[in-house]
């Protein structure tokens, strides 16, 4: 069972490694339940490319869909990201991470 979970997390990391897929997840986070056409609006990708990215996100269990009439609505599934955060990020102390993030912003001249 542990090996299977690792494979699941590998698929999530692979899916998140692509900026286009992260953009799609951001769009779904802003407004869940979008059609393929809605997700394509304003992107510099073909409909086929968006569909392919959604397929990879779906294989990683980051996106689910439901049919509503003739439309397929896409929804973000935050559970796999939460599982990764629990496994990989919780091992670090939150105050230390926040201090490092603030230091990075200060050194790079960014506003907190």
Secondary structure as GFF3:
##gff-version 3
##sequence-region A 1 112
A	DSSP	alpha_helix	2	16	.	.	.	ID=ss1
A	DSSP	alpha_helix	19	30	.	.	.	ID=ss2
A	DSSP	alpha_helix	36	40	.	.	.	ID=ss3
A	DSSP	alpha_helix	47	59	.	.	.	ID=ss4
A	DSSP	beta_strand	63	68	.	.	.	ID=ss5
A	DSSP	beta_strand	71	76	.	.	.	ID=ss6
A	DSSP	alpha_helix	79	84	.	.	.	ID=ss7
A	DSSP	pi_helix	85	89	.	.	.	ID=ss8
A	DSSP	alpha_helix	94	107	.	.	.	ID=ss9
###
